[in-house]
């Protein structure tokens, strides 16, 4: 019996092979949506789409892996954990359809990095300015907890994404400790040097990673995840999130809106 994509890294549909063949971010975003390399995650994302939540009975769930979102020349990249079963797995867009995304997109809008504060679903007209958002695990995991094997199987997608972003990316923000740990081997594989010992995660943690080829260094920041658990307990406040994103955006060469901006002209975006 031939091996499945989950069992064989040499299978043409395995992330290790499929991601490497993508010649641009649009191609990568397209091919990742067909990934079925992790049987447990495939079963869970599809089961969530069949059973649905009462509030979403009229929705036709996306129920596929979630691609990154944002322009292909973004200098700032935000990295989360994995899609929520009834959030991005339903709406088709990362950090969309749950409280975490509501907070994140509102903060980006207030900083002038998005054209509106709400993210409803894939294809709703939302635009990001100079920012791309992605996850190290592309399918919704049970209890929001991917296994180590699932994280590692999925890693080629984010590694290739970072490789394709290398001409422009200057700063990456890890939203949570899982994202930080998942990012370290990915950024190393994409062409940046990790210090020894490896840097520890923390809110506002910051490390500069030199490029292995002498190109632009990468600024890596840590931020507590925008989960309800963190925000409801006050571990992460809206002010803390805005301040961290403002610092990260500035380090990436973007011009975030000031803390107390005057009414803005919606047609004028310095990061457009």
C-alpha positions in Angstrom: 0.0 0.0 0.0 1.5 3.4 -0.9 2.3 5.8 1.9 0.0 8.7 2.7 1.1 12.3 2.8 1.1 12.0 6.6 3.6 9.1 6.5 6.0 10.1 3.7 7.9 13.4 3.6 8.7 12.6 0.0 5.1 12.4 -1.0 4.3 15.3 -3.5 1.4 16.4 -1.3 3.4 16.4 2.0 4.2 19.9 3.3 7.9 19.3 2.9 7.4 18.8 -0.8 4.4 20.9 -1.6 5.7 24.0 0.2 9.1 23.8 -1.5 7.5 23.9 -4.9 5.6 27.1 -4.3 7.3 29.9 -6.2 5.3 32.8 -4.6 3.0 33.5 -1.7 -0.1 33.3 -3.8 0.9 29.8 -4.9 1.7 28.8 -1.3 -1.6 30.1 0.0 -3.4 28.1 -2.7 -1.6 24.8 -2.2 -1.7 24.8 1.6 -5.5 24.7 1.6 -5.4 21.2 0.1 -3.1 19.8 2.8 -4.3 16.6 4.5 -1.0 15.5 6.1 -2.2 15.2 9.7 -5.2 12.8 10.0 -6.2 13.9 13.5 -6.5 17.5 12.4 -8.3 16.7 9.2 -10.8 14.7 11.2 -11.3 17.4 13.7 -11.7 20.4 11.3 -14.2 18.4 9.3 -16.1 17.2 12.3 -16.5 20.8 13.5 -17.9 21.7 10.1 -20.5 18.9 10.3 -21.6 19.5 13.9 -21.3 23.3 14.0 -22.3 25.5 16.9 -25.9 26.5 17.3 -25.0 30.2 16.4 -23.4 29.1 13.1 -25.9 26.6 11.8 -26.4 28.7 8.6 -22.7 28.8 7.9 -20.9 26.8 5.3 -17.7 26.1 7.1 -14.3 26.5 5.4 -13.0 23.3 7.1 -9.6 23.4 5.3 -6.2 24.6 6.3 -5.9 28.4 6.7 -3.5 30.3 4.5 -1.6 33.4 5.7 -3.3 36.8 5.2 -1.8 40.1 4.1 0.3 41.6 1.3 3.1 39.5 -0.2 5.6 42.3 0.5 4.8 42.8 4.2 7.7 44.0 6.4 5.8 43.0 9.5 4.6 39.4 10.2 2.4 38.3 13.1 2.4 34.7 14.1 -0.3 33.0 16.1 -0.9 29.4 17.2 -3.6 27.6 15.1 -7.1 28.2 13.7 -10.0 27.9 16.1 -12.5 25.2 15.2 -15.5 27.6 15.0 -13.4 30.7 14.2 -11.0 30.6 11.2 -12.0 27.0 10.5 -15.5 28.4 9.9 -14.7 31.8 8.2 -11.7 30.8 6.1 -9.4 33.6 7.4 -6.8 33.5 10.1 -7.9 35.1 13.5 -11.4 35.7 12.2 -14.6 34.7 13.9 -13.5 34.6 17.5 -12.7 37.1 20.3 -8.9 36.8 19.7 -9.3 38.1 16.2 -11.7 40.8 17.2 -9.1 42.3 19.5 -6.2 41.9 17.1 -7.8 43.4 14.0 -9.3 46.3 16.1 -5.7 47.0 17.3 -4.3 46.9 13.8 -7.0 49.3 12.6 -6.3 51.7 15.4 -2.7 51.7 14.4 -3.5 52.5 10.8 -2.5 49.0 9.6 -5.9 47.8 8.5 -8.7 49.5 6.5 -11.4 48.6 9.1 -11.6 47.1 12.6 -13.7 44.0 11.9 -12.8 40.8 10.2 -15.9 38.8 9.3 -14.9 36.1 6.8 -12.6 35.4 3.8 -13.3 37.8 1.0 -15.1 40.5 3.0 -12.9 43.3 1.7 -10.6 43.6 4.7 -7.1 44.8 3.8 -3.9 45.0 5.9 -1.2 47.6 5.3 2.3 46.2 5.5 1.3 43.4 7.8 0.9 39.6 7.2 -0.7 37.2 9.7 0.1 33.5 9.7 0.1 30.4 11.9 2.7 27.6 12.5 -0.2 25.1 12.5 -2.7 25.6 9.7 -5.6 23.3 10.8 -7.8 23.6 13.9 -6.6 21.2 16.6 -8.8 19.6 19.3 -8.7 21.8 22.5 -6.5 24.3 20.6 -3.5 22.0 21.3 -1.6 20.6 18.3 0.8 17.8 19.1 4.6 18.2 18.6 4.4 15.9 15.6 1.6 18.0 14.0 3.6 21.2 14.6 6.7 19.8 13.0 4.8 18.3 10.1 3.2 21.7 9.4 6.5 23.6 9.7 7.5 23.6 6.0 4.5 25.9 5.3 5.7 28.8 7.6 9.3 28.2 6.7 8.6 28.6 3.0 6.4 31.6 3.8 9.3 33.3 5.6 11.6 32.4 2.7 9.3 34.1 0.2 9.0 37.1 2.5 12.7 37.6 3.0 13.1 40.5 0.5 10.8 42.6 2.6 10.2 41.2 6.1 12.0 43.0 8.9 10.1 42.1 12.0 8.1 39.1 13.3 5.9 39.1 16.4 5.2 35.7 18.1 1.8 35.8 19.7 2.3 33.4 22.6 4.9 31.0 23.7 3.8 28.2 21.3 4.4 30.6 18.3 7.8 31.6 19.7 9.0 28.0 20.0 7.5 27.1 16.7 9.1 30.1 15.0 12.7 29.6 16.1 13.5 26.5 13.9 11.4 28.1 11.1 13.4 31.3 11.0 16.6 29.4 11.2 15.6 27.3 8.2 14.5 30.4 6.3 17.9 32.0 6.6 18.4 33.8 10.0 20.9 32.9 12.8 19.7 31.9 16.2 21.7 32.9 19.3 22.9 30.3 21.8 21.2 29.7 24.2 18.0 30.1 22.4 16.1 33.2 23.4 13.3 32.8 26.0 9.7 33.9 25.3 8.1 36.7 27.3 5.9 39.7 26.6 8.0 42.4 24.9 10.9 40.0 24.6 13.1 41.1 21.7 16.0 39.6 19.9 17.8 40.6 16.6 18.5 37.7 14.3 21.3 38.3 11.7 20.8 36.9 8.2 23.0 34.0 7.3 23.8 35.5 3.9 24.6 39.0 5.1 21.1 40.4 4.2 18.7 42.2 6.4 18.4 41.1 10.0 15.1 40.0 11.5 13.7 41.6 14.6 11.8 39.0 16.7 9.3 40.2 19.4 7.3 38.2 21.9 3.7 39.2 22.8 1.2 37.4 25.0 -1.4 35.7 22.9 -4.6 37.6 22.3 -6.7 34.8 23.8 -9.7 35.5 26.1 -7.8 33.7 28.9 -5.1 36.3 28.8 -7.3 39.3 28.1 -10.0 38.4 30.6 -7.5 38.0 33.4 -5.6 41.2 32.5 -2.4 39.5 31.6 -2.7 41.2 28.2 -4.5 44.5 28.1 -5.5 46.4 24.9 -2.9 49.0 25.8 -0.2 46.4 26.1 -1.1 44.9 22.7 -1.2 48.3 21.0 2.2 49.3 22.5 3.9 46.1 21.4 2.4 46.2 17.9 3.4 49.9 17.6 7.0 49.1 18.6 7.1 46.2 16.2 5.6 48.1 13.3 8.1 51.0 13.8 11.0 48.5 13.8 9.7 47.1 10.5 9.8 50.6 8.9 6.1 51.2 9.0 4.5 54.4 10.4 1.7 53.4 12.9 -0.8 55.9 13.9 0.0 57.9 17.0 -1.5 57.0 20.3 -4.1 59.8 20.1 -4.5 60.5 16.4 -6.6 63.2 14.9 -9.4 62.1 12.6 -7.8 60.4 9.7 -8.5 60.6 6.0 -9.6 57.0 5.2 -8.2 57.4 1.7 -4.7 58.1 2.9 -2.6 55.3 4.2 1.2 55.8 4.6 1.7 52.0 4.6 -0.6 51.3 1.7 
